[in-house]
């Protein structure tokens, strides 16, 4: 009777998780200590971490190079065949190199070994055979062996590639811990993603600058505000005395005033404006500004930006949502 797709997937996930758990017993504290020393040397020498492998191991190397780069250690993937045809120039004696090989005897890597400018003390091997040649020429060797591939025919790299990725991820977290990488440090390498934006982007990066904003005085009329807000449709008008913010007018204030009075258009803004509005500084994180807009029981759609008592502009909820920010 054929196994169901559900049972097949369960079996594969169990096999791969058990394989990862299995290699914990092979971890060597001395290897881990030497790995720390290698990372510190790379940071001191401004060296990069090079990953080298073929086939699925190569793809694992590409992923791990990307992971380390995101954590602040410059890393590249080096295909051994391309390295023999010029790409070896990307590698220097200041670098470290990680070889990834299930057999531990990948022929393309063996051909490259005599030309690698990286000394043995800076070589790491993620191998399925710790007695093979690649392990012998490396100082730091992590056993990534598996009893069986999850593949039905025990051929396609499945379990073995999962173990190699997990081991590489463990190495990456060691580096992250060693250098004390903060969320802000991580975000600097991810400026385009929402995480990076949340930790780095400030109000000043999204606000409507003062020159783009409607600005009037307390003695001006509601009609003046309507004209100014039509000319500069930011959603609010700043009422200033010099450079100091005295209040704001939003579109809702205009509608309510017109409903209440037949002479609303001639009313002075001092009688309509909201005094002491909620404000935010230009250096506030954009995500914190959004939280402020949503934290007062009712949503605030426009916040005046004030630095040291001086009006700088407006930040709008529309601009924050457009950039992808959300508290939900």
C-alpha positions in Angstrom: 0.0 0.0 0.0 1.4 3.4 -1.0 2.2 5.8 1.7 0.1 8.9 1.9 1.5 12.3 1.0 0.9 13.4 4.6 2.7 10.5 6.1 5.6 11.0 3.6 6.0 14.6 4.6 5.9 13.7 8.3 8.6 11.1 7.8 10.8 13.5 5.9 10.5 16.2 8.6 11.2 13.7 11.3 14.2 12.3 9.5 15.7 15.8 9.0 15.0 17.0 12.5 16.5 13.8 14.0 19.5 14.1 11.7 20.1 17.7 13.0 19.7 16.5 16.6 22.1 13.6 16.0 25.1 15.8 15.0 24.9 17.7 18.3 26.7 14.7 19.9 29.6 15.2 17.4 30.2 18.9 18.4 33.7 19.4 19.8 34.3 22.3 22.3 37.8 22.9 21.0 36.5 23.3 17.5 33.9 25.8 18.7 36.6 27.7 20.5 38.8 27.8 17.4 35.8 29.1 15.5 35.5 32.0 17.9 39.2 32.8 17.4 38.7 32.7 13.6 35.8 35.1 13.8 37.8 37.5 16.0 40.8 37.4 13.5 38.5 38.1 10.6 37.0 41.1 12.3 40.5 42.4 13.3 41.9 41.8 9.8 38.8 43.0 8.0 38.8 39.6 6.2 35.8 37.9 4.6 34.4 34.5 5.1 34.4 32.4 1.9 32.0 29.5 1.3 33.0 26.9 -1.2 31.0 23.9 -2.5 29.5 22.2 -5.5 25.9 21.3 -6.4 23.5 21.4 -3.5 26.4 22.0 -1.1 27.2 25.1 -3.2 23.6 26.3 -2.8 24.0 25.8 1.0 27.2 27.9 0.8 25.4 30.7 -1.0 22.7 30.7 1.6 25.2 30.8 4.5 27.3 33.5 2.8 24.1 35.6 2.6 23.3 34.9 6.3 26.8 35.9 7.5 26.7 39.1 5.4 23.4 40.0 6.9 25.0 39.7 10.3 27.8 42.0 9.4 30.6 39.6 8.4 31.4 40.2 4.7 31.0 36.8 3.0 31.0 35.4 -0.5 30.4 32.1 -2.3 33.2 30.8 -4.3 32.6 28.1 -6.9 35.7 25.9 -7.0 35.7 25.5 -10.8 35.3 29.3 -11.4 38.0 29.9 -8.8 40.4 27.9 -11.0 39.6 30.3 -13.8 40.1 33.6 -12.2 37.7 33.9 -9.2 40.4 32.9 -6.8 41.5 36.5 -7.0 38.6 37.3 -4.7 40.3 35.4 -1.9 43.2 36.7 0.3 45.3 35.4 3.2 43.2 37.6 5.5 40.1 35.6 4.8 38.6 32.4 6.2 37.1 29.7 4.1 34.4 27.1 4.7 34.4 24.0 2.6 31.0 22.2 2.3 31.1 18.6 1.1 29.0 15.5 2.0 31.7 13.1 0.9 34.6 15.2 2.1 36.4 14.4 -1.1 34.6 16.7 -3.7 37.0 16.5 -6.6 36.5 20.2 -7.7 37.5 21.3 -4.2 40.5 18.9 -4.1 41.8 20.4 -7.3 41.5 23.9 -5.8 43.2 23.2 -2.5 46.9 23.6 -3.6 46.1 27.2 -4.7 44.0 28.4 -1.8 45.9 31.4 -0.1 44.1 30.7 3.2 46.2 28.9 5.8 44.9 25.8 7.5 44.1 27.6 10.7 41.5 29.6 8.9 39.9 26.7 7.1 36.5 25.2 8.2 35.1 22.0 6.9 31.4 21.0 7.1 31.7 17.4 5.9 29.9 14.1 6.1 33.2 12.3 6.5 35.7 13.7 9.0 38.5 11.4 7.9 38.4 12.5 4.3 40.9 14.8 2.6 39.0 18.1 3.0 38.8 17.5 6.7 42.5 16.8 6.9 43.5 20.1 5.4 41.1 22.1 7.6 41.7 23.2 11.2 38.1 23.4 12.2 36.0 20.3 11.3 32.3 20.0 12.0 30.7 16.5 11.4 27.6 16.9 9.2 27.2 13.2 8.5 23.8 11.7 8.1 22.7 8.0 8.3 20.4 8.4 5.3 19.0 10.9 2.9 15.3 11.6 3.2 15.1 11.0 -0.5 13.3 7.6 -1.3 16.4 6.4 -3.2 18.8 7.8 -0.6 20.4 9.9 -3.3 19.2 13.5 -3.5 20.8 15.7 -0.9 17.9 16.4 1.5 18.8 15.4 5.1 22.5 16.2 4.5 21.8 19.7 3.1 19.5 20.4 6.0 22.2 19.4 8.5 24.8 21.6 6.7 22.5 24.6 6.8 21.7 24.1 10.4 25.4 23.8 11.3 26.2 26.9 9.3 23.4 28.7 11.0 24.8 27.7 14.4 28.1 29.1 13.3 26.4 32.4 12.3 24.7 32.8 15.6 28.0 32.3 17.4 29.4 35.2 15.4 26.3 37.3 16.1 26.8 36.6 19.8 30.5 37.2 19.8 30.3 40.6 18.3 27.2 41.6 20.3 25.2 42.4 17.2 22.2 44.6 18.1 18.8 44.8 16.4 19.9 48.2 15.0 23.2 46.7 13.7 21.2 44.0 12.0 18.8 46.5 10.5 21.7 48.5 9.0 22.3 45.6 6.7 18.5 45.3 5.9 17.5 48.9 5.1 15.0 47.9 2.4 13.0 45.4 4.5 10.3 46.3 7.0 12.6 45.2 9.9 15.2 47.6 8.8 12.7 50.4 8.3 11.2 49.8 11.7 14.6 50.1 13.5 16.2 52.8 11.3 13.7 55.0 9.5 12.8 58.2 11.3 10.0 60.7 11.0 12.4 63.1 9.2 12.7 60.5 6.4 8.9 60.5 5.6 7.5 63.8 6.9 6.1 66.6 4.8 8.7 69.4 5.2 7.8 72.9 6.4 7.9 74.4 2.9 5.3 71.9 1.7 2.9 72.6 4.6 0.1 75.2 5.0 1.1 77.8 7.6 -1.0 80.6 9.0 -1.3 82.9 12.1 -4.0 82.9 14.8 -5.5 86.1 13.4 -6.1 84.6 9.9 -9.5 83.4 9.0 -11.0 79.9 8.5 -11.4 80.9 4.8 -7.6 81.5 4.7 -7.0 78.1 6.1 -9.3 76.5 3.5 -7.4 78.2 0.6 -4.0 77.4 2.1 -4.9 73.7 2.7 -6.3 73.4 -0.8 -3.1 74.8 -2.2 -1.0 72.5 0.0 -3.1 69.4 0.6 -1.2 67.9 3.5 -4.3 67.4 5.7 -3.5 70.0 8.3 -2.5 73.6 8.7 0.1 74.8 11.3 -0.8 77.9 13.3 2.5 79.6 14.1 3.8 82.5 16.1 7.2 83.1 14.6 8.6 79.5 14.4 6.6 78.3 17.4 3.6 76.1 16.9 0.5 77.4 18.7 -2.0 75.0 17.3 -3.2 73.1 14.2 -6.3 73.0 12.0 -7.3 69.7 10.4 -10.1 69.1 7.9 -12.5 67.9 10.6 -12.1 71.2 12.4 -13.3 73.0 9.3 -16.3 70.8 8.8 -17.4 71.1 12.4 -17.0 74.9 12.4 -19.1 75.3 9.2 -21.9 73.1 10.7 -21.9 75.1 13.9 -21.8 78.7 12.5 -23.1 80.5 9.4 -20.2 82.9 9.7 -17.6 80.1 10.1 -15.5 81.3 7.1 -14.7 84.6 8.8 -13.8 83.1 12.2 -10.3 83.6 13.5 -8.2 80.5 13.6 -7.4 81.0 17.3 -11.1 80.2 17.9 -11.0 77.0 15.8 -7.5 75.5 16.2 -6.5 72.7 18.5 -4.0 74.1 21.0 -1.2 71.9 22.4 -1.7 69.1 19.9 0.2 65.8 20.2 3.6 66.4 18.6 6.6 64.3 17.5 10.2 65.1 16.9 12.0 64.6 13.5 14.3 62.0 15.2 11.4 59.8 16.4 11.4 56.4 14.8 8.6 56.2 12.2 7.1 53.1 13.8 6.9 54.9 17.1 5.1 57.8 15.4 2.5 55.4 14.1 2.1 53.9 17.6 1.5 57.5 18.9 -1.1 58.1 16.3 -3.0 55.0 17.3 -2.6 55.1 21.1 -5.0 57.8 22.2 -8.3 56.0 21.8 -8.9 57.6 18.5 -6.7 57.7 15.4 -4.6 60.8 14.7 -4.0 61.1 11.0 -1.5 64.0 11.0 1.1 64.9 13.6 3.1 68.1 13.7 6.8 67.6 13.8 8.5 70.0 16.3 12.2 70.1 17.2 13.3 72.3 20.2 10.0 74.2 19.9 10.4 74.9 16.2 7.8 73.6 13.7 9.5 71.4 11.1 6.5 69.9 9.2 3.9 67.2 9.4 4.0 63.4 9.4 0.9 61.7 8.0 -0.4 58.2 8.7 -0.9 57.9 5.0 2.9 58.2 4.5 3.6 55.6 7.1 1.2 53.1 5.8 2.4 53.6 2.3 5.9 52.7 3.4 4.6 49.5 4.8 4.4 50.3 8.5 1.7 48.7 10.6 1.2 47.9 14.3 -1.1 45.0 13.4 
